[in-house]
Amino acid sequence: MKKVLVTGGLGFIGSHTVVELQNEGFEVYIIDNLSNSKIEVLDKITSITGVKPSFFNIDLRDKAAVKDFFANNKVDGTIHFAAYKAVGESVQIPLEYYENNIGSLVYILQEMKANNLNNFIFSSSCTVYGQADELPITENAPVKPAESPYGNTKQIGEEIIKDATKISELKAIALRYFNPIGSHESAKIGELPIGVPQNLIPYVVQTAAGLRDELSVFGSDYNTPDGTAVRDYIHVVDIAKAHIVALKRLIEDNNKSQFEVFNLGTGQGNSVLEVIKSFEKVTGKKVNFKLVARREGDVTAAYADTNYANNELGWKTELSLDEALLSAWKWQETL
C-alpha cells in the first residue's frame, strides 16, 4: 500500500483529498496544526471511508518537528496544502503569510531531499496569473506581479519547487486551482472557516442560514456583464480527484518533466450575482446582499482553459455549479 503525506489534511481541500486517497487504497498520514481546522474532521473522514488516517499535530514552521517526521515516516508522495489562504488577510499581515507559507514549504523540501523522497504535489492557485491578458487562462499565461501577498507566496512557492527539481531527483506538479467550493456528498466534511469567512460561498451559506446579516458583494463596476467579479467555481471533490491523478502520474513516472503545472477549473466563469441566483434557485433560500466597493487584491475575471489538464492528465470536472452550491448548503445545515 502506497503511503501519502497530506499537509493541511484536516482543512477544506485537504480533507476531501484524504477521502479520495483512501478510496483509492492509499495509506494517508495527515499533518495539521489545527490553526484553521478542527480535530473532529478526523472522525468525519473515518466515518466516510471506514479507515482512520494517521494524524500528526505538527506546525510546519517547526523545522525540528518536520525533520523528525520525515526521519521516522517513509512516504511515497507528499501533497502540500498547509498554508494561510485569505487574500484580504494577507494584505493586512503579509509577514505572517511569508513566514508560514514559504518557511514550511522549504522545510518540507529540505527533508524530502535528505530522505530521497521525490514525489511532490503543490497546492497552487490561479492568483499567480493576476489579471490575465486573455481569457480563458492557459498554463502558458504569464505569471504577473502578484495582487496580494497570498498570491505572491504561491508564485514564490512554485519558483522554489522548480529550483529544487534542478538540484535533486524531485518530481513535482503544481496544481493551480481556480475557486474550490462545495462539500462531500455525505455532508460530513465541507468548508468550515474559523471566524468570519474570507471566501464567497461560506459567506453566502452563512447569510442564508441567518448567521450573517448580509453578504457584501465587493465591486459592482467591473467590466463584466453584470458588473460583479467573475470566477471559475469548481467542486472540491473534482479538485480532490485531480490530486489522485497527479500523484499517480508522478509515482508511475508518467510526468513529462520534473516540474509540471496544471490548471484546475471548469472552464466557465460565473459572476458573484450569478452564483447568488444559482444558490437561491437550488436551495429555495434568499440571500440578503448589498453591493459595496471593490476589495484590494481582487481581479476582474479569472476562469481556466482546461484543455491541458483534460488531455494530459486525463482529468475533467464532473460536478456542476448547482450541485456544488447545493452540497455547500447541505453541509451548512449539519452545523
Phi and psi in degrees as GROMACS dihedral restraints (atoms count N, CA, C in turn):
[ dihedral_restraints ]
;  ai    aj    ak    al  type     phi  dphi    fc
    3     4     5     6     1   -72.5    20    10
    4     5     6     7     1   140.5    20    10
    6     7     8     9     1  -105.3    20    10
    7     8     9    10     1   135.1    20    10
    9    10    11    12     1  -130.1    20    10
   10    11    12    13     1   131.8    20    10
   12    13    14    15     1   -90.6    20    10
   13    14    15    16     1   129.8    20    10
   15    16    17    18     1  -119.4    20    10
   16    17    18    19     1   108.6    20    10
   18    19    20    21     1   -82.2    20    10
   19    20    21    22     1   144.2    20    10
   21    22    23    24     1    65.8    20    10
   22    23    24    25     1    30.9    20    10
   24    25    26    27     1   -74.1    20    10
   25    26    27    28     1    -7.0    20    10
   27    28    29    30     1  -101.2    20    10
   28    29    30    31     1     0.5    20    10
   30    31    32    33     1   -79.4    20    10
   31    32    33    34     1  -171.7    20    10
   33    34    35    36     1   -61.4    20    10
   34    35    36    37     1   -65.4    20    10
   36    37    38    39     1   -73.1    20    10
   37    38    39    40     1   -36.5    20    10
   39    40    41    42     1   -57.3    20    10
   40    41    42    43     1   -47.0    20    10
   42    43    44    45     1   -65.2    20    10
   43    44    45    46     1   -39.6    20    10
   45    46    47    48     1   -66.8    20    10
   46    47    48    49     1   -35.0    20    10
   48    49    50    51     1   -69.7    20    10
   49    50    51    52     1   -38.7    20    10
   51    52    53    54     1   -57.9    20    10
   52    53    54    55     1   -44.3    20    10
   54    55    56    57     1   -58.9    20    10
   55    56    57    58     1   -47.4    20    10
   57    58    59    60     1   -66.7    20    10
   58    59    60    61     1   -36.6    20    10
   60    61    62    63     1   -61.5    20    10
   61    62    63    64     1   -46.5    20    10
   63    64    65    66     1   -65.3    20    10
   64    65    66    67     1   -38.0    20    10
   66    67    68    69     1   -60.8    20    10
   67    68    69    70     1   -27.8    20    10
   69    70    71    72     1   -91.9    20    10
   70    71    72    73     1     3.6    20    10
   72    73    74    75     1    90.8    20    10
   73    74    75    76     1    10.8    20    10
   75    76    77    78     1   -80.7    20    10
   76    77    78    79     1   147.9    20    10
   78    79    80    81     1   -90.7    20    10
   79    80    81    82     1   128.7    20    10
   81    82    83    84     1  -113.5    20    10
   82    83    84    85     1   131.5    20    10
   84    85    86    87     1  -106.3    20    10
   85    86    87    88     1   129.5    20    10
   87    88    89    90     1  -109.3    20    10
   88    89    90    91     1   131.5    20    10
   90    91    92    93     1  -112.3    20    10
   91    92    93    94     1   128.7    20    10
   93    94    95    96     1  -156.6    20    10
   94    95    96    97     1   138.3    20    10
   96    97    98    99     1   -99.3    20    10
   97    98    99   100     1     5.8    20    10
   99   100   101   102     1    63.3    20    10
  100   101   102   103     1    22.9    20    10
  102   103   104   105     1   -75.1    20    10
  103   104   105   106     1   -27.0    20    10
  105   106   107   108     1  -140.4    20    10
  106   107   108   109     1    37.0    20    10
  108   109   110   111     1  -155.0    20    10
  109   110   111   112     1   174.3    20    10
  111   112   113   114     1  -128.2    20    10
  112   113   114   115     1   143.5    20    10
  114   115   116   117     1   -62.9    20    10
  115   116   117   118     1   -25.9    20    10
  117   118   119   120     1   -59.6    20    10
  118   119   120   121     1   -23.8    20    10
  120   121   122   123     1   -60.4    20    10
  121   122   123   124     1   -30.7    20    10
  123   124   125   126     1   -59.0    20    10
  124   125   126   127     1   -44.5    20    10
  126   127   128   129     1   -69.2    20    10
  127   128   129   130     1   -33.6    20    10
  129   130   131   132     1   -66.6    20    10
  130   131   132   133     1   -42.7    20    10
  132   133   134   135     1   -59.1    20    10
  133   134   135   136     1   -45.9    20    10
  135   136   137   138     1   -61.1    20    10
  136   137   138   139     1   -39.1    20    10
  138   139   140   141     1   -70.6    20    10
  139   140   141   142     1   -26.2    20    10
  141   142   143   144     1   -77.0    20    10
  142   143   144   145     1   -44.5    20    10
  144   145   146   147     1  -100.3    20    10
  145   146   147   148     1   -19.1    20    10
  147   148   149   150     1    80.8    20    10
  148   149   150   151     1     4.9    20    10
  150   151   152   153     1  -130.2    20    10
  151   152   153   154     1   131.4    20    10
  153   154   155   156     1   -91.5    20    10
  154   155   156   157     1   121.2    20    10
  156   157   158   159     1   -69.6    20    10
  157   158   159   160     1   154.4    20    10
  159   160   161   162     1   -73.9    20    10
  160   161   162   163     1   132.7    20    10
  162   163   164   165     1  -119.5    20    10
  163   164   165   166     1   135.6    20    10
  165   166   167   168     1  -127.6    20    10
  166   167   168   169     1   119.3    20    10
  168   169   170   171     1   -86.1    20    10
  169   170   171   172     1    91.0    20    10
  171   172   173   174     1  -128.5    20    10
  172   173   174   175     1   135.2    20    10
  174   175   176   177     1   -90.3    20    10
  175   176   177   178     1   117.8    20    10
  177   178   179   180     1   -69.8    20    10
  178   179   180   181     1    -6.7    20    10
  180   181   182   183     1   -77.2    20    10
  181   182   183   184     1   -10.4    20    10
  183   184   185   186     1   -88.6    20    10
  184   185   186   187     1    96.0    20    10
  186   187   188   189     1   -58.4    20    10
  187   188   189   190     1   -40.4    20    10
  189   190   191   192     1   -65.4    20    10
  190   191   192   193     1   -38.3    20    10
  192   193   194   195     1   -68.0    20    10
  193   194   195   196     1   -38.0    20    10
  195   196   197   198     1   -64.5    20    10
  196   197   198   199     1   -44.3    20    10
  198   199   200   201     1   -59.2    20    10
  199   200   201   202     1   -44.0    20    10
  201   202   203   204     1   -64.4    20    10
  202   203   204   205     1   -41.8    20    10
  204   205   206   207     1   -60.1    20    10
  205   206   207   208     1   -51.3    20    10
  207   208   209   210     1   -69.4    20    10
  208   209   210   211     1   -27.3    20    10
  210   211   212   213     1   -67.7    20    10
  211   212   213   214     1   -26.6    20    10
  213   214   215   216     1  -110.0    20    10
  214   215   216   217     1    -5.1    20    10
  216   217   218   219     1  -136.5    20    10
  217   218   219   220     1   114.4    20    10
  219   220   221   222     1   -89.8    20    10
  220   221   222   223     1   122.0    20    10
  222   223   224   225     1  -121.4    20    10
  223   224   225   226     1   151.1    20    10
  225   226   227   228     1   -87.5    20    10
  226   227   228   229     1   -14.5    20    10
  228   229   230   231     1  -166.6    20    10
  229   230   231   232     1   154.7    20    10
  231   232   233   234     1  -125.1    20    10
  232   233   234   235     1   129.7    20    10
  234   235   236   237     1  -112.9    20    10
  235   236   237   238     1   116.9    20    10
  237   238   239   240     1  -105.0    20    10
  238   239   240   241     1   100.5    20    10
  240   241   242   243     1   -98.8    20    10
  241   242   243   244     1   -31.4    20    10
  243   244   245   246     1   -56.5    20    10
  244   245   246   247     1   115.7    20    10
  246   247   248   249     1  -172.7    20    10
  247   248   249   250     1   154.6    20    10
  249   250   251   252     1   -74.2    20    10
  250   251   252   253     1   145.7    20    10
  252   253   254   255     1  -140.3    20    10
  253   254   255   256     1    15.1    20    10
  255   256   257   258     1   -99.0    20    10
  256   257   258   259     1   120.6    20    10
  258   259   260   261     1   -57.7    20    10
  259   260   261   262     1   -52.4    20    10
  261   262   263   264     1   -61.4    20    10
  262   263   264   265     1   -44.7    20    10
  264   265   266   267     1   -63.1    20    10
  265   266   267   268     1   -35.7    20    10
  267   268   269   270     1   -65.4    20    10
  268   269   270   271     1   -29.3    20    10
  270   271   272   273     1   -67.0    20    10
  271   272   273   274     1   -34.1    20    10
  273   274   275   276     1   -77.1    20    10
  274   275   276   277     1   -42.1    20    10
  276   277   278   279     1  -128.1    20    10
  277   278   279   280     1    65.8    20    10
  279   280   281   282     1   -61.4    20    10
  280   281   282   283     1   -38.8    20    10
  282   283   284   285     1   -64.8    20    10
  283   284   285   286     1   -37.1    20    10
  285   286   287   288     1   -63.5    20    10
  286   287   288   289     1   -38.0    20    10
  288   289   290   291     1   -65.7    20    10
  289   290   291   292     1   -43.2    20    10
  291   292   293   294     1   -66.4    20    10
  292   293   294   295     1   -42.9    20    10
  294   295   296   297     1   -61.0    20    10
  295   296   297   298     1   -48.0    20    10
  297   298   299   300     1   -73.0    20    10
  298   299   300   301     1   -51.5    20    10
  300   301   302   303     1   -75.3    20    10
  301   302   303   304     1   -34.6    20    10
  303   304   305   306     1   -88.4    20    10
  304   305   306   307     1   -46.6    20    10
  306   307   308   309     1   -57.1    20    10
  307   308   309   310     1   -47.2    20    10
  309   310   311   312     1   -64.7    20    10
  310   311   312   313     1   -38.7    20    10
  312   313   314   315     1   -61.5    20    10
  313   314   315   316     1   -46.2    20    10
  315   316   317   318     1   -61.4    20    10
  316   317   318   319     1   -43.7    20    10
  318   319   320   321     1   -63.6    20    10
  319   320   321   322     1   -40.1    20    10
  321   322   323   324     1   -64.2    20    10
  322   323   324   325     1   -47.6    20    10
  324   325   326   327     1   -63.9    20    10
  325   326   327   328     1   -36.5    20    10
  327   328   329   330     1   -61.4    20    10
  328   329   330   331     1   -43.6    20    10
  330   331   332   333     1   -75.2    20    10
  331   332   333   334     1   -32.3    20    10
  333   334   335   336     1   -63.2    20    10
  334   335   336   337     1   -42.8    20    10
  336   337   338   339     1   -63.0    20    10
  337   338   339   340     1   -44.9    20    10
  339   340   341   342     1   -62.3    20    10
  340   341   342   343     1   -29.8    20    10
  342   343   344   345     1  -105.9    20    10
  343   344   345   346     1    12.8    20    10
  345   346   347   348     1    55.1    20    10
  346   347   348   349     1    45.3    20    10
  348   349   350   351     1  -107.5    20    10
  349   350   351   352     1   127.9    20    10
  351   352   353   354     1  -120.1    20    10
  352   353   354   355     1    -6.3    20    10
  354   355   356   357     1  -107.7    20    10
  355   356   357   358     1   117.1    20    10
  357   358   359   360     1  -136.2    20    10
  358   359   360   361     1   126.3    20    10
  360   361   362   363     1  -111.6    20    10
  361   362   363   364     1   126.9    20    10
  363   364   365   366     1  -107.8    20    10
  364   365   366   367     1   130.5    20    10
  366   367   368   369     1   -79.0    20    10
  367   368   369   370     1    96.7    20    10
  369   370   371   372     1  -104.1    20    10
  370   371   372   373     1  -162.7    20    10
  372   373   374   375     1  -156.3    20    10
  373   374   375   376     1   150.2    20    10
  375   376   377   378     1   -68.3    20    10
  376   377   378   379     1    -9.6    20    10
  378   379   380   381     1   -62.2    20    10
  379   380   381   382     1   -18.0    20    10
  381   382   383   384     1   -65.5    20    10
  382   383   384   385     1   -20.4    20    10
  384   385   386   387     1   -84.3    20    10
  385   386   387   388     1   -14.4    20    10
  387   388   389   390     1    58.5    20    10
  388   389   390   391     1  -145.5    20    10
  390   391   392   393     1   -85.6    20    10
  391   392   393   394     1   102.0    20    10
  393   394   395   396     1   -66.5    20    10
  394   395   396   397     1   148.9    20    10
  396   397   398   399     1   -70.3    20    10
  397   398   399   400     1   -33.2    20    10
  399   400   401   402     1  -130.2    20    10
  400   401   402   403     1   143.0    20    10
  402   403   404   405     1  -120.4    20    10
  403   404   405   406     1   145.2    20    10
  405   406   407   408     1   -67.8    20    10
  406   407   408   409     1   164.9    20    10
  408   409   410   411     1   -91.1    20    10
  409   410   411   412     1   122.5    20    10
  411   412   413   414     1   -93.6    20    10
  412   413   414   415     1   167.9    20    10
  414   415   416   417     1   -66.2    20    10
  415   416   417   418     1   -16.8    20    10
  417   418   419   420     1   -89.3    20    10
  418   419   420   421     1    -1.7    20    10
  420   421   422   423     1   -61.6    20    10
  421   422   423   424     1   142.4    20    10
  423   424   425   426     1   -62.9    20    10
  424   425   426   427     1   141.7    20    10
  426   427   428   429     1   -80.7    20    10
  427   428   429   430     1   116.8    20    10
  429   430   431   432     1   -96.8    20    10
  430   431   432   433     1   163.8    20    10
  432   433   434   435     1   -51.3    20    10
  433   434   435   436     1   131.0    20    10
  435   436   437   438     1   -64.3    20    10
  436   437   438   439     1   146.3    20    10
  438   439   440   441     1   -84.2    20    10
  439   440   441   442     1   -11.6    20    10
  441   442   443   444     1  -153.7    20    10
  442   443   444   445     1   157.6    20    10
  444   445   446   447     1   -57.5    20    10
  445   446   447   448     1   -36.7    20    10
  447   448   449   450     1   -57.5    20    10
  448   449   450   451     1   -51.6    20    10
  450   451   452   453     1   -58.9    20    10
  451   452   453   454     1   -37.0    20    10
  453   454   455   456     1   -65.5    20    10
  454   455   456   457     1   -36.7    20    10
  456   457   458   459     1   -65.3    20    10
  457   458   459   460     1   -30.2    20    10
  459   460   461   462     1   -73.5    20    10
  460   461   462   463     1   -40.1    20    10
  462   463   464   465     1   -62.3    20    10
  463   464   465   466     1   -49.9    20    10
  465   466   467   468     1   -62.9    20    10
  466   467   468   469     1   -40.2    20    10
  468   469   470   471     1   -57.7    20    10
  469   470   471   472     1   -46.0    20    10
  471   472   473   474     1   -61.8    20    10
  472   473   474   475     1   -40.4    20    10
  474   475   476   477     1   -64.8    20    10
  475   476   477   478     1   -41.0    20    10
  477   478   479   480     1   -61.4    20    10
  478   479   480   481     1   -45.4    20    10
  480   481   482   483     1   -63.8    20    10
  481   482   483   484     1   -44.3    20    10
  483   484   485   486     1   -59.4    20    10
  484   485   486   487     1   -44.2    20    10
  486   487   488   489     1   -64.2    20    10
  487   488   489   490     1   -37.0    20    10
  489   490   491   492     1   -65.4    20    10
  490   491   492   493     1   -34.7    20    10
  492   493   494   495     1   -68.4    20    10
  493   494   495   496     1   -21.7    20    10
  495   496   497   498     1   -77.5    20    10
  496   497   498   499     1   -20.6    20    10
  498   499   500   501     1  -118.7    20    10
  499   500   501   502     1    16.7    20    10
  501   502   503   504     1  -156.0    20    10
  502   503   504   505     1  -176.3    20    10
  504   505   506   507     1   -88.5    20    10
  505   506   507   508     1     7.6    20    10
  507   508   509   510     1   -58.1    20    10
  508   509   510   511     1   133.2    20    10
  510   511   512   513     1  -116.9    20    10
  511   512   513   514     1   128.9    20    10
  513   514   515   516     1  -138.4    20    10
  514   515   516   517     1   147.2    20    10
  516   517   518   519     1  -126.5    20    10
  517   518   519   520     1   126.5    20    10
  519   520   521   522     1   -97.9    20    10
  520   521   522   523     1   122.7    20    10
  522   523   524   525     1  -102.4    20    10
  523   524   525   526     1   113.4    20    10
  525   526   527   528     1   -92.9    20    10
  526   527   528   529     1    99.5    20    10
  528   529   530   531     1   -76.1    20    10
  529   530   531   532     1   149.1    20    10
  531   532   533   534     1   -90.2    20    10
  532   533   534   535     1  -114.9    20    10
  534   535   536   537     1  -115.3    20    10
  535   536   537   538     1    97.6    20    10
  537   538   539   540     1   -72.2    20    10
  538   539   540   541     1   132.9    20    10
  540   541   542   543     1  -142.5    20    10
  541   542   543   544     1   173.6    20    10
  543   544   545   546     1    92.9    20    10
  544   545   546   547     1  -172.3    20    10
  546   547   548   549     1  -149.3    20    10
  547   548   549   550     1   166.4    20    10
  549   550   551   552     1   -63.0    20    10
  550   551   552   553     1   147.8    20    10
  552   553   554   555     1   -61.5    20    10
  553   554   555   556     1   -22.7    20    10
  555   556   557   558     1   -73.1    20    10
  556   557   558   559     1   -15.9    20    10
  558   559   560   561     1    61.1    20    10
  559   560   561   562     1    22.5    20    10
  561   562   563   564     1   -91.7    20    10
  562   563   564   565     1   -25.9    20    10
  564   565   566   567     1  -131.2    20    10
  565   566   567   568     1   151.3    20    10
  567   568   569   570     1  -172.3    20    10
  568   569   570   571     1  -165.6    20    10
  570   571   572   573     1   -86.3    20    10
  571   572   573   574     1   116.8    20    10
  573   574   575   576     1  -130.3    20    10
  574   575   576   577     1    78.0    20    10
  576   577   578   579     1   -67.1    20    10
  577   578   579   580     1   140.2    20    10
  579   580   581   582     1   -85.9    20    10
  580   581   582   583     1   126.4    20    10
  582   583   584   585     1    86.8    20    10
  583   584   585   586     1  -155.5    20    10
  585   586   587   588     1   -73.9    20    10
  586   587   588   589     1   127.7    20    10
  588   589   590   591     1   -61.9    20    10
  589   590   591   592     1   142.0    20    10
  591   592   593   594     1  -100.7    20    10
  592   593   594   595     1   -14.3    20    10
  594   595   596   597     1  -105.3    20    10
  595   596   597   598     1   157.5    20    10
  597   598   599   600     1   -62.5    20    10
  598   599   600   601     1   -52.7    20    10
  600   601   602   603     1   -64.8    20    10
  601   602   603   604     1   -45.3    20    10
  603   604   605   606     1   -58.1    20    10
  604   605   606   607     1   -35.1    20    10
  606   607   608   609     1   -69.9    20    10
  607   608   609   610     1   -37.7    20    10
  609   610   611   612     1   -60.8    20    10
  610   611   612   613     1   -50.4    20    10
  612   613   614   615     1   -69.2    20    10
  613   614   615   616     1   -35.3    20    10
  615   616   617   618     1   -69.7    20    10
  616   617   618   619     1   -33.3    20    10
  618   619   620   621     1   -68.4    20    10
  619   620   621   622     1   -44.1    20    10
  621   622   623   624     1   -62.6    20    10
  622   623   624   625     1   -31.7    20    10
  624   625   626   627     1   -82.6    20    10
  625   626   627   628     1    -4.8    20    10
  627   628   629   630     1    86.1    20    10
  628   629   630   631     1     7.2    20    10
  630   631   632   633     1   -80.5    20    10
  631   632   633   634     1   -24.1    20    10
  633   634   635   636     1  -122.7    20    10
  634   635   636   637     1   142.7    20    10
  636   637   638   639     1   -67.2    20    10
  637   638   639   640     1   -45.0    20    10
  639   640   641   642     1  -158.3    20    10
  640   641   642   643     1   157.3    20    10
  642   643   644   645     1   -94.2    20    10
  643   644   645   646     1   129.4    20    10
  645   646   647   648     1   -90.1    20    10
  646   647   648   649     1   121.5    20    10
  648   649   650   651     1   -94.0    20    10
  649   650   651   652     1   110.8    20    10
  651   652   653   654     1   -80.1    20    10
  652   653   654   655     1   105.7    20    10
  654   655   656   657     1    93.9    20    10
  655   656   657   658     1   121.9    20    10
  657   658   659   660     1  -126.9    20    10
  658   659   660   661     1    10.7    20    10
  660   661   662   663     1  -120.6    20    10
  661   662   663   664     1    22.7    20    10
  663   664   665   666     1   -72.1    20    10
  664   665   666   667     1   157.9    20    10
  666   667   668   669     1   -81.0    20    10
  667   668   669   670     1    68.5    20    10
  669   670   671   672     1  -133.6    20    10
  670   671   672   673     1   166.4    20    10
  672   673   674   675     1   -53.7    20    10
  673   674   675   676     1   -37.4    20    10
  675   676   677   678     1  -115.8    20    10
  676   677   678   679     1     8.9    20    10
  678   679   680   681     1    87.4    20    10
  679   680   681   682     1   -10.1    20    10
  681   682   683   684     1  -100.8    20    10
  682   683   684   685     1   157.9    20    10
  684   685   686   687     1   -64.4    20    10
  685   686   687   688     1   145.5    20    10
  687   688   689   690     1  -109.9    20    10
  688   689   690   691     1   133.5    20    10
  690   691   692   693     1  -137.3    20    10
  691   692   693   694     1   164.6    20    10
  693   694   695   696     1  -101.8    20    10
  694   695   696   697     1   105.1    20    10
  696   697   698   699     1   -95.3    20    10
  697   698   699   700     1   120.5    20    10
  699   700   701   702     1  -121.9    20    10
  700   701   702   703     1   136.7    20    10
  702   703   704   705     1   -63.0    20    10
  703   704   705   706     1   134.4    20    10
  705   706   707   708     1   -61.1    20    10
  706   707   708   709     1   -30.4    20    10
  708   709   710   711     1   -68.7    20    10
  709   710   711   712     1   -36.7    20    10
  711   712   713   714     1   -63.0    20    10
  712   713   714   715     1   -40.7    20    10
  714   715   716   717     1   -63.1    20    10
  715   716   717   718     1   -45.3    20    10
  717   718   719   720     1   -58.8    20    10
  718   719   720   721     1   -43.8    20    10
  720   721   722   723     1   -64.6    20    10
  721   722   723   724     1   -32.0    20    10
  723   724   725   726     1   -62.7    20    10
  724   725   726   727     1   -33.5    20    10
  726   727   728   729     1   -66.0    20    10
  727   728   729   730     1   -35.4    20    10
  729   730   731   732     1   -67.1    20    10
  730   731   732   733     1   -44.6    20    10
  732   733   734   735     1   -60.4    20    10
  733   734   735   736     1   -44.7    20    10
  735   736   737   738     1   -65.9    20    10
  736   737   738   739     1   -40.5    20    10
  738   739   740   741     1   -64.2    20    10
  739   740   741   742     1   -44.0    20    10
  741   742   743   744     1   -62.0    20    10
  742   743   744   745     1   -36.5    20    10
  744   745   746   747     1   -57.6    20    10
  745   746   747   748     1   -42.9    20    10
  747   748   749   750     1   -72.5    20    10
  748   749   750   751     1   -46.8    20    10
  750   751   752   753     1   -60.5    20    10
  751   752   753   754     1   -37.5    20    10
  753   754   755   756     1   -89.6    20    10
  754   755   756   757     1     6.7    20    10
  756   757   758   759     1    58.5    20    10
  757   758   759   760     1    39.5    20    10
  759   760   761   762     1   -97.2    20    10
  760   761   762   763     1     1.5    20    10
  762   763   764   765     1   -69.4    20    10
  763   764   765   766     1   147.5    20    10
  765   766   767   768     1   -88.3    20    10
  766   767   768   769     1   -22.4    20    10
  768   769   770   771     1  -149.2    20    10
  769   770   771   772     1   170.9    20    10
  771   772   773   774     1   -73.5    20    10
  772   773   774   775     1   -21.5    20    10
  774   775   776   777     1  -131.1    20    10
  775   776   777   778     1   118.5    20    10
  777   778   779   780     1  -125.0    20    10
  778   779   780   781     1   153.7    20    10
  780   781   782   783     1  -129.5    20    10
  781   782   783   784     1   135.3    20    10
  783   784   785   786     1  -136.0    20    10
  784   785   786   787     1   137.6    20    10
  786   787   788   789     1   -79.1    20    10
  787   788   789   790     1   137.5    20    10
  789   790   791   792     1  -117.1    20    10
  790   791   792   793     1   106.2    20    10
  792   793   794   795     1  -157.5    20    10
  793   794   795   796     1  -177.7    20    10
  795   796   797   798     1   -94.3    20    10
  796   797   798   799     1   -19.4    20    10
  798   799   800   801     1    89.1    20    10
  799   800   801   802     1     3.7    20    10
  801   802   803   804     1  -125.6    20    10
  802   803   804   805     1   137.3    20    10
  804   805   806   807     1   -99.6    20    10
  805   806   807   808     1   138.6    20    10
  807   808   809   810     1  -128.5    20    10
  808   809   810   811     1   138.8    20    10
  810   811   812   813     1   -78.7    20    10
  811   812   813   814     1   164.5    20    10
  813   814   815   816     1   -58.3    20    10
  814   815   816   817     1   -42.8    20    10
  816   817   818   819     1   -66.8    20    10
  817   818   819   820     1   -34.5    20    10
  819   820   821   822     1   -64.5    20    10
  820   821   822   823     1   -39.8    20    10
  822   823   824   825     1   -63.0    20    10
  823   824   825   826     1   -44.7    20    10
  825   826   827   828     1   -60.7    20    10
  826   827   828   829     1   -44.6    20    10
  828   829   830   831     1   -62.9    20    10
  829   830   831   832     1   -42.1    20    10
  831   832   833   834     1   -62.1    20    10
  832   833   834   835     1   -43.5    20    10
  834   835   836   837     1   -61.6    20    10
  835   836   837   838     1   -46.2    20    10
  837   838   839   840     1   -62.1    20    10
  838   839   840   841     1   -36.6    20    10
  840   841   842   843     1   -66.4    20    10
  841   842   843   844     1   -47.5    20    10
  843   844   845   846     1   -80.1    20    10
  844   845   846   847     1   -22.3    20    10
  846   847   848   849     1  -105.8    20    10
  847   848   849   850     1   -20.5    20    10
  849   850   851   852     1    74.1    20    10
  850   851   852   853     1    12.3    20    10
  852   853   854   855     1  -104.5    20    10
  853   854   855   856     1   141.4    20    10
  855   856   857   858     1   -87.6    20    10
  856   857   858   859     1   144.9    20    10
  858   859   860   861     1  -114.2    20    10
  859   860   861   862     1   116.2    20    10
  861   862   863   864     1   -79.5    20    10
  862   863   864   865     1   115.3    20    10
  864   865   866   867     1  -136.3    20    10
  865   866   867   868     1   160.7    20    10
  867   868   869   870     1  -136.8    20    10
  868   869   870   871     1   150.1    20    10
  870   871   872   873     1   -87.9    20    10
  871   872   873   874     1   127.2    20    10
  873   874   875   876     1  -129.2    20    10
  874   875   876   877     1  -179.1    20    10
  876   877   878   879     1   -64.3    20    10
  877   878   879   880     1   159.0    20    10
  879   880   881   882     1   -58.6    20    10
  880   881   882   883     1   156.4    20    10
  882   883   884   885     1  -103.4    20    10
  883   884   885   886     1   136.9    20    10
  885   886   887   888     1   -59.4    20    10
  886   887   888   889     1   135.6    20    10
  888   889   890   891     1    95.2    20    10
  889   890   891   892     1    -9.9    20    10
  891   892   893   894     1   -87.0    20    10
  892   893   894   895     1   144.3    20    10
  894   895   896   897     1  -102.1    20    10
  895   896   897   898     1   165.3    20    10
  897   898   899   900     1   -68.7    20    10
  898   899   900   901     1   -53.5    20    10
  900   901   902   903     1  -149.4    20    10
  901   902   903   904     1   143.2    20    10
  903   904   905   906     1  -153.8    20    10
  904   905   906   907     1   119.3    20    10
  906   907   908   909     1  -147.5    20    10
  907   908   909   910     1   155.3    20    10
  909   910   911   912     1   -89.2    20    10
  910   911   912   913     1   147.0    20    10
  912   913   914   915     1   -89.7    20    10
  913   914   915   916     1   117.0    20    10
  915   916   917   918     1   -99.4    20    10
  916   917   918   919     1     4.2    20    10
  918   919   920   921     1   -58.2    20    10
  919   920   921   922     1   -41.4    20    10
  921   922   923   924     1   -65.9    20    10
  922   923   924   925     1   -47.1    20    10
  924   925   926   927     1   -63.8    20    10
  925   926   927   928     1   -41.2    20    10
  927   928   929   930     1   -61.7    20    10
  928   929   930   931     1   -46.3    20    10
  930   931   932   933     1   -83.8    20    10
  931   932   933   934     1   -41.4    20    10
  933   934   935   936     1   -83.7    20    10
  934   935   936   937     1   -42.0    20    10
  936   937   938   939     1   -86.4    20    10
  937   938   939   940     1   -22.2    20    10
  939   940   941   942     1    70.6    20    10
  940   941   942   943     1    32.6    20    10
  942   943   944   945     1  -122.3    20    10
  943   944   945   946     1   142.0    20    10
  945   946   947   948     1  -152.9    20    10
  946   947   948   949     1   161.4    20    10
  948   949   950   951     1   -70.3    20    10
  949   950   951   952     1   148.8    20    10
  951   952   953   954     1  -119.8    20    10
  952   953   954   955     1   -18.6    20    10
  954   955   956   957     1  -110.6    20    10
  955   956   957   958     1   142.8    20    10
  957   958   959   960     1   -89.3    20    10
  958   959   960   961     1   169.2    20    10
  960   961   962   963     1   -58.4    20    10
  961   962   963   964     1   -46.5    20    10
  963   964   965   966     1   -57.4    20    10
  964   965   966   967     1   -45.2    20    10
  966   967   968   969     1   -64.1    20    10
  967   968   969   970     1   -39.7    20    10
  969   970   971   972     1   -64.2    20    10
  970   971   972   973     1   -44.7    20    10
  972   973   974   975     1   -68.2    20    10
  973   974   975   976     1   -38.6    20    10
  975   976   977   978     1   -65.0    20    10
  976   977   978   979     1   -39.9    20    10
  978   979   980   981     1   -66.0    20    10
  979   980   981   982     1   -36.6    20    10
  981   982   983   984     1   -63.4    20    10
  982   983   984   985     1   -38.3    20    10
  984   985   986   987     1   -69.9    20    10
  985   986   987   988     1   -41.5    20    10
  987   988   989   990     1   -62.2    20    10
  988   989   990   991     1   -36.8    20    10
  990   991   992   993     1   -65.0    20    10
  991   992   993   994     1   -45.6    20    10
  993   994   995   996     1   -58.0    20    10
  994   995   996   997     1   -38.8    20    10
  996   997   998   999     1   -65.1    20    10
  997   998   999  1000     1   -19.3    20    10
  999  1000  1001  1002     1   -86.1    20    10
 1000  1001  1002  1003     1   -11.3    20    10
